[in-house]
Amino acid sequence: MPDYLIRTGDLLEVIVPEPIVPLLEAPVPLTGSSTDVTVAGLPACLAGDELPPELREPMPYTAPPFTIPGTGTLTVTVLPDNLTVQTRNGGKPLLVRGGSFPALFTVETPATQPTPAGPVPDPVLEKPGTARFITTNTVVTAG
């Protein structure tokens, strides 16, 4: 079933329930890398464009009661229903709205809880969540 193409300016929304990650509190704009396919004059997003550059770096987080910030990195796993089957650009499929897909926040430096005996680190090193694309494109679809 065809779905709407994702383009520059559309958004990635990530929901990871447990930690508080300030950079993920609002949807983040995507930047399309297609040189051949545009949607309303804006470059379409290809496989590999699903994670904006500002979300590829380690991000601060807290997870109460661990109130002293730690850092972690985000990965998302785009599913087949978020990719075009036939349409490709430079050998890569294009991103389509599709449904939600897995996101994982992996702790690099644990947040800590202050205690009289010293800081106690967050023991949960993988924090699963979901992600989805939000688009304003209601015209251009791909199969």
C-alpha positions in Angstrom: 0.0 0.0 0.0 1.5 3.3 -1.0 2.3 5.8 1.7 3.4 9.5 1.9 7.1 10.2 1.2 9.2 11.8 3.9 11.0 15.0 2.9 13.3 17.7 4.3 11.5 19.5 7.1 9.3 16.5 8.1 9.8 15.3 11.7 11.1 12.4 13.6 9.3 11.9 16.9 11.0 9.6 19.5 9.4 8.4 22.6 11.6 6.7 25.2 9.4 6.4 28.3 11.9 6.1 31.1 14.8 8.6 30.7 14.4 12.3 30.4 16.3 13.3 27.2 15.9 17.0 26.6 16.8 16.7 22.9 14.0 14.2 22.4 11.2 16.2 24.1 10.1 17.7 20.8 10.0 16.2 17.3 13.3 16.9 15.4 13.3 18.0 11.7 14.8 15.6 9.1 17.1 16.6 6.2 16.6 14.7 2.9 19.7 13.6 1.0 18.0 12.8 -2.3 19.4 14.6 -5.3 16.8 13.3 -7.8 13.5 13.0 -5.9 11.8 16.1 -4.5 8.4 16.5 -2.7 6.9 20.0 -3.2 10.4 21.3 -4.1 12.2 19.8 -1.0 14.6 16.8 -1.2 13.1 13.4 -0.3 14.6 11.5 2.6 16.4 8.3 1.9 17.3 5.3 4.0 20.1 6.7 6.3 18.3 10.1 6.7 16.1 8.7 9.5 18.3 10.0 12.3 19.0 13.8 12.2 22.7 14.7 12.8 22.0 16.4 16.1 20.6 13.0 17.4 23.7 11.0 16.3 25.9 12.4 19.1 25.8 11.4 22.7 23.0 13.2 24.5 22.5 14.1 28.2 19.8 12.3 30.1 18.4 11.8 33.6 16.1 9.0 34.9 14.7 9.8 38.3 15.9 9.2 40.9 19.2 9.4 39.0 19.2 13.2 38.8 22.9 13.9 38.0 22.9 13.7 34.1 24.6 10.9 32.2 24.9 10.5 28.4 23.6 8.0 25.9 23.2 7.5 22.2 20.1 6.9 20.1 19.5 4.3 17.4 16.4 3.8 15.4 15.5 0.8 13.3 13.4 1.7 10.3 11.0 -1.2 9.3 10.1 -2.3 5.8 6.8 -0.4 5.9 8.8 2.8 6.3 10.8 2.2 3.1 9.8 2.2 -0.6 9.9 -1.2 -2.2 10.3 -0.2 -5.9 11.3 3.4 -5.9 15.0 4.0 -5.2 17.5 6.9 -5.4 21.1 6.1 -5.8 20.4 2.5 -4.9 18.7 3.5 -1.6 15.0 3.2 -0.8 13.1 6.4 0.1 11.5 6.9 3.5 7.8 6.8 3.8 5.5 7.6 6.8 4.6 4.0 7.6 4.0 3.0 11.2 6.1 3.4 14.3 9.4 1.7 14.6 11.9 0.7 17.4 14.1 3.2 19.0 16.8 2.4 21.6 18.6 4.9 23.9 21.9 3.2 25.0 23.6 4.6 28.1 27.3 5.5 27.6 27.8 7.2 31.0 25.2 6.4 33.5 23.2 9.1 35.3 23.7 9.0 39.0 21.8 9.4 42.2 23.5 11.4 44.9 23.6 9.5 48.3 25.6 10.1 51.5 27.8 7.1 50.6 28.5 8.5 47.1 26.8 8.6 43.7 24.8 5.5 42.7 24.8 4.8 38.9 21.7 4.1 36.8 21.8 0.3 36.4 19.5 0.2 33.2 21.9 0.7 30.2 19.3 0.1 27.4 16.1 2.1 27.3 13.7 1.0 24.5 11.2 3.2 22.9 9.4 4.0 19.6 9.8 6.5 16.8 7.6 7.7 14.0 7.8 10.1 11.1 5.5 13.1 11.0 4.9 14.6 7.6 2.9 17.5 6.2 3.1 15.8 2.7 -0.5 14.7 1.9 0.0 14.4 -1.9 3.2 12.5 -3.0 3.2 8.8 -2.3 5.4 5.9 -3.3 5.0 2.1 -3.4 
